[in-house]
Amino acid sequence: MELKTNYQYTYFIHPFVVAENKYQKYILSLIKDKRFTLKVFQKNKDIDLYSYFSPKTREYLFSSFSHSGAKLEKLEELPEDTKSAILSKYPCTIFEYKLKEDIQGKAEEKGIFFKVRKIEIICFNSGICFFTMKTNIEESNSFSDVLNFNYKFREINQENILNSYDKIYLQTNTFDDVNKLTEFIKGITGSDLETMKLDIDTQKFLTYSYVCIDREAWNSNKNFEDIKYNFNKYANFLPADNSTDLDQNEAKQFSEWKYAKFGFTKQGVVLFTSSSDINNFTDLPDKFENEYFYTYILNLYKKIYLKKLEVEFKKTSNLKKTRKKFIEFTRNIWILDVTEDEVGSKINYILGKTFELDRLYIEIKTKYDVLYKESNIEKNSKVMFAVVVILVISLIFNVLNYIELIKWCKSKKHIR
């Protein structure tokens, strides 16, 4: 029996890197672009997000929480250059793209229709940024369509790809008010040069997806094990017709509720649920795309920033500056408790394991320790060399003075 969906959406995420010396200019370009607005978080309307994150993490990700209405109004009134200078100092700044009504990727007959619901640019002041786009399929409740859509739409360069796949005719180059997807993203993210330096895949989106299937397939009488192969395809972003045995390559799984199961891979995160629990099409979808979504983004940022530090440590000329960055990262992000929420803490832990953050951190710390010791040894060697040179010069000077003294004494004696 083919699975049917009650509710679904997918975020496609594209990390990109702006050179640090160009970051303020990039923020300025977003301010000047009237298609974008600064996203402001306020306690009264974002209370769940406010309550979920620890105070220091909240301040790091959403600094506007601590701003009064008057301060935000004053910020808006500032000249664009001044505003960009201020925002570029914030640890994280988020911009929203102002979508026109029903921006829709149109498909040919028998194809999949989808809508773009939200676009955000999440920028960290290290220059690491994320293009995020929320989509959902229209006019279909087939789980197979969700699988095929997630599988094919992950390709950032859509040209000559989508038209070749059976039943998928996603004409994403015909958006109503933007260029075709590739050009649209390029226009926002700019050159891939800095991104490729960190070995980030620039050809595939990371995928963050939620689906609530009909209760007929998963309920008190029908077990998850009966549809597990569908979950495995979903969690590994494979097409509906995939026949690969995934038993040896399963996504990391986590389940806190009876009819909901998370899947974690390096390519993305999914939450597979059943409408047997009303929470799965009311509260949980909202939590997944807010609290858990930003937990995912924060862990992605940690992974990419550690890669960035690794690259910078190879440039020994910048060792002192990179050392400072590493210490600040450790103090401001690494040692912080992200949340006290029980489920959120487990998700944060699993994301860290999935991205191998502990291994990355230890490797970089080891490299840092070695380079720092070598630097100190070299510095001490230079100091010792300088001391030796000074001593030799001093010795020569003293010997010359002694010789002169002897000559003077002899001359005195001769005079007598």
C-alpha positions as CSV (number, residue, x, y, z in Angstrom):
1,M,0.0,0.0,0.0
2,E,1.4,3.4,-1.0
3,L,1.9,5.8,1.9
4,K,-0.2,9.0,1.9
5,T,0.8,12.2,3.6
6,N,-1.3,14.6,5.7
7,Y,1.3,17.3,6.0
8,Q,4.8,17.9,4.8
9,Y,7.5,20.6,4.1
10,T,11.2,20.6,3.3
11,Y,13.9,23.2,3.9
12,F,16.8,23.3,1.4
13,I,20.0,24.8,2.9
14,H,23.0,26.1,1.1
15,P,26.0,27.1,3.2
16,F,28.3,29.7,1.7
17,V,31.3,31.7,2.9
18,V,32.0,35.4,2.6
19,A,35.6,36.6,3.1
20,E,35.8,38.3,6.5
21,N,37.1,41.5,5.1
22,K,34.1,41.7,2.8
23,Y,31.5,40.7,5.3
24,Q,30.3,44.2,6.2
25,K,30.0,45.0,2.5
26,Y,27.9,41.9,2.1
27,I,25.6,42.9,4.9
28,L,25.3,46.3,3.3
29,S,24.3,44.7,0.0
30,L,21.4,42.9,1.8
31,I,20.3,46.1,3.5
32,K,20.3,47.9,0.2
33,D,18.4,45.0,-1.5
34,K,14.7,46.0,-0.9
35,R,13.7,42.3,-1.4
36,F,15.2,41.6,2.0
37,T,14.2,42.7,5.5
38,L,16.1,42.3,8.8
39,K,14.4,39.5,10.8
40,V,13.6,40.7,14.3
41,F,12.9,38.3,17.2
42,Q,10.7,39.5,20.1
43,K,9.9,37.7,23.3
44,N,6.2,38.1,23.1
45,K,5.8,36.7,19.6
46,D,8.7,34.2,19.7
47,I,8.3,32.9,23.3
48,D,8.9,29.3,22.4
49,L,12.2,30.1,20.8
50,Y,13.1,32.5,23.6
51,S,12.4,29.8,26.3
52,Y,14.1,27.0,24.4
53,F,17.6,28.4,24.1
54,S,19.9,29.1,27.0
55,P,20.4,32.9,27.6
56,K,24.0,33.0,26.1
57,T,23.1,30.9,23.1
58,R,20.0,33.0,22.6
59,E,22.0,36.2,22.7
60,Y,24.5,34.7,20.2
61,L,21.9,33.6,17.6
62,F,19.1,36.2,18.2
63,S,20.6,39.4,19.6
64,S,17.4,41.3,18.8
65,F,15.7,39.6,21.7
66,S,17.6,41.9,24.0
67,H,16.8,45.1,22.0
68,S,14.0,47.4,23.1
69,G,11.5,48.7,20.6
70,A,13.2,52.1,20.8
71,K,16.6,50.6,20.0
72,L,15.3,48.8,17.0
73,E,13.6,51.9,15.7
74,K,16.8,53.9,16.1
75,L,18.7,51.2,14.2
76,E,16.2,51.4,11.3
77,E,16.7,55.2,11.1
78,L,20.5,55.0,10.8
79,P,22.3,55.5,7.5
80,E,22.8,52.2,5.6
81,D,26.6,52.3,6.0
82,T,26.3,52.8,9.8
83,K,23.6,50.1,10.1
84,S,25.8,47.6,8.2
85,A,28.7,48.4,10.5
86,I,26.6,47.7,13.6
87,L,25.0,44.5,12.2
88,S,28.3,43.1,11.1
89,K,29.5,43.1,14.7
90,Y,26.6,41.0,15.9
91,P,27.4,37.3,16.1
92,C,24.5,36.3,13.9
93,T,22.1,38.4,11.7
94,I,19.2,37.0,9.8
95,F,17.4,38.5,6.7
96,E,14.1,37.4,5.3
97,Y,13.2,37.5,1.6
98,K,9.9,39.2,0.9
99,L,8.0,36.6,-1.2
100,K,5.2,37.7,-3.4
101,E,2.0,35.7,-3.1
102,D,2.3,32.1,-4.3
103,I,5.8,32.0,-5.8
104,Q,5.4,28.6,-7.4
105,G,7.7,26.2,-9.2
106,K,5.5,25.1,-12.1
107,A,5.6,21.6,-13.5
108,E,4.4,20.0,-16.7
109,E,1.5,17.6,-16.7
110,K,2.1,14.7,-14.3
111,G,4.9,16.6,-12.6
112,I,5.2,17.8,-9.1
113,F,3.9,21.2,-8.1
114,F,5.6,23.0,-5.2
115,K,5.5,26.3,-3.5
116,V,8.3,28.3,-1.9
117,R,7.0,29.4,1.5
118,K,10.0,31.1,3.0
119,I,13.6,32.2,2.2
120,E,16.1,33.4,4.8
121,I,19.8,34.3,4.8
122,I,21.4,33.5,8.1
123,C,24.8,35.3,8.5
124,F,27.4,34.8,11.2
125,N,30.1,37.5,11.5
126,S,32.8,35.0,10.7
127,G,31.5,35.2,7.1
128,I,29.8,31.8,7.3
129,C,26.3,32.1,6.0
130,F,23.3,29.9,5.1
131,F,20.7,30.3,2.3
132,T,17.6,28.5,3.5
133,M,14.4,27.9,1.5
134,K,11.2,26.3,2.8
135,T,9.1,24.4,0.2
136,N,6.1,22.2,0.2
137,I,4.4,20.0,-2.5
138,E,1.0,21.1,-3.7
139,E,-1.8,19.0,-5.1
140,S,-0.4,15.7,-4.0
141,N,-0.5,13.5,-0.9
142,S,1.8,10.8,-2.2
143,F,4.8,10.0,0.0
144,S,6.6,8.9,-3.2
145,D,6.4,12.4,-4.5
146,V,8.0,13.7,-1.3
147,L,10.8,11.2,-1.7
148,N,11.4,12.0,-5.4
149,F,11.1,15.8,-4.8
150,N,13.7,15.8,-1.9
151,Y,16.0,13.5,-3.9
152,K,16.0,15.6,-7.1
153,F,15.7,19.1,-5.7
154,R,18.8,18.7,-3.6
155,E,20.8,19.4,-6.8
156,I,21.6,23.2,-6.7
157,N,22.4,23.2,-10.4
158,Q,19.0,22.2,-11.8
159,E,19.9,22.4,-15.5
160,N,19.6,19.1,-17.4
161,I,18.8,17.2,-14.3
162,L,15.2,17.4,-13.4
163,N,13.8,16.9,-16.9
164,S,15.6,13.6,-17.1
165,Y,13.9,11.9,-14.1
166,D,10.8,9.8,-14.6
167,K,7.6,11.8,-13.5
168,I,9.6,14.7,-12.2
169,Y,9.3,17.9,-14.3
170,L,10.3,20.7,-11.9
171,Q,10.7,23.8,-13.9
172,T,12.3,25.9,-11.2
173,N,13.7,28.4,-13.8
174,T,10.2,29.9,-14.2
175,F,9.7,31.6,-10.8
176,D,7.3,34.5,-11.0
177,D,9.6,37.2,-9.7
178,V,13.1,35.8,-9.5
179,N,15.6,34.3,-11.9
180,K,15.9,30.5,-12.3
181,L,17.0,28.9,-9.0
182,T,20.7,28.6,-9.8
183,E,21.1,32.2,-10.9
184,F,18.9,33.4,-7.9
185,I,21.2,31.6,-5.4
186,K,24.3,32.8,-7.2
187,G,23.0,36.4,-7.0
188,I,22.6,36.1,-3.3
189,T,25.6,33.9,-2.3
190,G,28.2,35.3,-4.8
191,S,31.4,33.5,-5.6
192,D,32.1,29.9,-4.4
193,L,35.8,30.6,-3.9
194,E,35.8,31.0,-0.1
195,T,33.2,28.2,0.3
196,M,35.3,25.7,-1.7
197,K,38.4,26.4,0.4
198,L,36.5,24.7,3.2
199,D,35.6,21.7,1.2
200,I,31.9,22.4,1.3
201,D,29.7,20.8,-1.4
202,T,28.5,23.7,-3.6
203,Q,26.4,21.4,-5.8
204,K,23.9,19.9,-3.4
205,F,21.6,21.4,-0.8
206,L,21.5,20.1,2.7
207,T,18.0,18.9,3.4
208,Y,15.8,19.4,6.5
209,S,12.4,17.7,6.0
210,Y,9.2,17.0,7.9
211,V,6.4,14.6,7.0
212,C,3.3,13.4,8.7
213,I,1.9,10.3,7.1
214,D,-1.7,9.1,7.3
215,R,-2.5,7.1,10.4
216,E,-3.7,4.2,8.2
217,A,0.0,3.2,7.8
218,W,1.3,3.7,11.3
219,N,-1.0,3.2,14.3
220,S,-1.7,1.1,17.4
221,N,-2.3,-1.9,15.1
222,K,0.4,-1.2,12.5
223,N,4.0,-1.0,13.6
224,F,6.8,1.3,12.4
225,E,8.8,-1.7,11.4
226,D,6.3,-2.4,8.6
227,I,7.2,0.9,7.0
228,K,10.7,1.3,8.1
229,Y,12.1,0.9,4.6
230,N,10.1,4.1,3.7
231,F,11.7,5.9,6.6
232,N,15.2,4.8,5.5
233,K,14.6,6.1,2.0
234,Y,13.3,9.4,3.5
235,A,16.2,9.8,5.9
236,N,18.8,9.1,3.3
237,F,17.2,11.3,0.6
238,L,16.7,8.5,-1.9
239,P,14.0,8.2,-4.6
240,A,10.9,6.1,-4.3
241,D,12.2,3.4,-6.6
242,N,15.4,2.9,-4.8
243,S,16.1,-0.7,-4.0
244,T,19.4,-0.4,-2.2
245,D,19.7,-2.4,1.1
246,L,20.1,0.3,3.8
247,D,20.3,-2.0,6.8
248,Q,24.1,-1.4,6.9
249,N,23.9,2.3,6.3
250,E,21.0,3.6,8.3
251,A,20.6,7.1,9.4
252,K,21.1,7.8,13.1
253,Q,17.6,7.5,14.6
254,F,16.0,9.1,17.6
255,S,12.5,8.8,18.9
256,E,11.0,10.6,21.9
257,W,7.4,10.0,21.0
258,K,5.4,6.9,20.0
259,Y,4.6,8.1,16.5
260,A,7.6,10.3,15.6
261,K,11.1,9.3,14.5
262,F,14.1,11.5,13.7
263,G,16.7,10.6,11.1
264,F,20.2,12.2,11.1
265,T,22.8,12.1,8.4
266,K,25.5,14.4,7.2
267,Q,23.3,15.3,4.3
268,G,20.4,16.5,6.5
269,V,17.7,15.8,9.1
270,V,14.2,14.4,8.8
271,L,11.3,13.9,11.1
272,F,8.9,11.1,10.1
273,T,5.6,11.2,11.9
274,S,2.1,9.7,11.9
275,S,-1.2,11.5,12.2
276,S,-2.1,9.0,14.9
277,D,-0.9,11.7,17.3
278,I,-2.6,15.0,16.8
279,N,0.5,16.8,18.0
280,N,2.3,15.6,14.8
281,F,0.3,18.0,12.6
282,T,-0.2,20.8,15.1
283,D,2.6,21.7,17.5
284,L,5.5,19.5,16.4
285,P,5.9,20.8,12.8
286,D,6.2,24.3,14.2
287,K,8.8,23.2,16.8
288,F,10.8,21.3,14.1
289,E,11.1,24.4,11.9
290,N,12.0,26.8,14.7
291,E,13.7,25.5,17.8
292,Y,15.1,22.3,16.3
293,F,15.9,24.0,13.0
294,Y,18.1,26.7,14.6
295,T,19.8,24.0,16.7
296,Y,20.7,22.3,13.4
297,I,22.0,25.5,11.9
298,L,24.1,26.2,15.0
299,N,25.7,22.8,14.8
300,L,26.3,23.2,11.0
301,Y,28.0,26.5,11.8
302,K,30.2,24.8,14.4
303,K,31.3,22.2,11.9
304,I,32.1,24.7,9.1
305,Y,33.8,27.2,11.5
306,L,36.1,24.4,12.8
307,K,37.0,23.6,9.2
308,K,37.7,27.3,8.7
309,L,40.0,27.4,11.7
310,E,41.8,24.2,10.4
311,V,42.5,26.0,7.1
312,E,43.7,29.1,8.9
313,F,46.0,27.2,11.2
314,K,47.9,26.0,8.1
315,K,48.9,29.7,7.5
316,T,51.5,30.0,10.2
317,S,51.7,33.8,9.5
318,N,48.2,34.2,11.0
319,L,48.9,31.9,14.0
320,K,48.3,34.6,16.7
321,K,45.1,35.8,15.1
322,T,43.8,32.3,14.6
323,R,44.7,31.3,18.1
324,K,42.5,34.2,19.4
325,K,39.6,33.0,17.2
326,F,40.0,29.5,18.5
327,I,39.9,30.7,22.1
328,E,36.8,32.9,21.4
329,F,35.0,30.0,19.7
330,T,35.7,27.8,22.7
331,R,34.5,30.4,25.2
332,N,31.5,31.8,23.2
333,I,30.1,28.7,21.5
334,W,31.9,25.4,22.2
335,I,31.4,25.2,26.0
336,L,27.9,26.6,26.1
337,D,24.8,24.6,27.0
338,V,22.6,25.2,23.9
339,T,19.4,24.4,25.7
340,E,18.0,22.9,28.9
341,D,15.1,21.4,26.9
342,E,15.4,17.6,27.2
343,V,14.5,16.7,23.6
344,G,16.5,19.6,22.3
345,S,19.6,18.5,24.3
346,K,19.4,15.0,22.8
347,I,19.0,16.5,19.3
348,N,22.0,18.7,19.9
349,Y,24.1,15.8,21.1
350,I,23.2,13.6,18.1
351,L,23.9,16.4,15.7
352,G,27.3,16.8,17.3
353,K,28.0,13.1,16.9
354,T,26.7,13.1,13.3
355,F,29.0,16.0,12.3
356,E,31.9,14.5,14.4
357,L,32.4,17.8,16.1
358,D,34.4,16.4,19.0
359,R,36.9,14.8,16.6
360,L,37.2,18.0,14.6
361,Y,37.7,20.1,17.7
362,I,40.3,17.8,19.2
363,E,42.2,17.6,15.9
364,I,42.3,21.3,15.6
365,K,43.3,21.8,19.3
366,T,46.1,19.3,18.8
367,K,47.3,21.1,15.7
368,Y,47.0,24.4,17.6
369,D,49.0,23.0,20.6
370,V,51.8,21.7,18.3
371,L,52.0,24.9,16.3
372,Y,51.9,27.0,19.4
373,K,54.7,25.0,21.0
374,E,56.7,25.2,17.8
375,S,56.1,28.9,17.7
376,N,57.3,29.3,21.3
377,I,60.3,27.2,20.6
378,E,61.2,29.3,17.6
379,K,60.5,32.5,19.6
380,N,62.7,31.2,22.5
381,S,65.4,30.2,20.0
382,K,65.4,33.7,18.6
383,V,65.6,35.2,22.1
384,M,68.4,32.9,23.0
385,F,70.2,33.8,19.7
386,A,69.8,37.4,20.5
387,V,71.1,36.9,24.0
388,V,74.1,35.1,22.7
389,V,74.8,37.8,20.1
390,I,74.5,40.5,22.9
391,L,76.9,38.5,25.1
392,V,79.4,38.0,22.3
393,I,79.3,41.7,21.5
394,S,79.6,42.5,25.1
395,L,82.5,40.1,25.5
396,I,84.2,41.7,22.5
397,F,83.6,45.1,23.8
398,N,85.0,44.2,27.2
399,V,88.0,42.6,25.7
400,L,88.7,45.7,23.6
401,N,88.3,47.8,26.7
402,Y,90.7,45.5,28.6
403,I,93.2,45.8,25.8
404,E,92.8,49.6,25.8
405,L,93.2,49.6,29.6
406,I,96.4,47.6,29.4
407,K,97.8,50.0,26.7
408,W,96.9,53.0,28.9
409,C,98.6,51.4,31.9
410,K,101.7,50.7,29.9
411,S,101.8,54.2,28.6
412,K,101.5,55.6,32.1
413,K,104.3,53.4,33.3
414,H,106.5,54.5,30.4
415,I,105.9,58.2,31.2
416,R,107.1,57.6,34.8
